[in-house]
Amino acid sequence: IIDPFGGAEPVPGAVIVYQLVATTVGASDLANLAISDDVPADTTYKPESITLEGAPLSDAANDGDAGSFDGGSIAVALGTVPGGQTRTITFQVTID
């Protein structure tokens, strides 16, 4: 949490960075892996804040990258992920 006063308090206007970590288990590939997460109540999604492994993703669906935002949740299509691999997704919201 990064608040507007330079601290880390969950006050209106503070930005929360969410980190989602998906780790596959075993030696087999996992096909069509997709991760989604709802934007929490009383927060507003920060546009164009989705990242995958630190690389930015757009909010638009079907535009050639893996990310999207539909007005209520973010989604990232990871495709086929080898067993034993980890993928990290981040996104940001602002507390209303």
Protein Blocks (a to p, Z undefined) as FASTA:
>chain_A
ZZfkopacdcehiacddddddddedjbdcehiacdddddehiacdehkaceehiacdfbe
hihpabdcehjaccddebjadehiacddddddddZZ
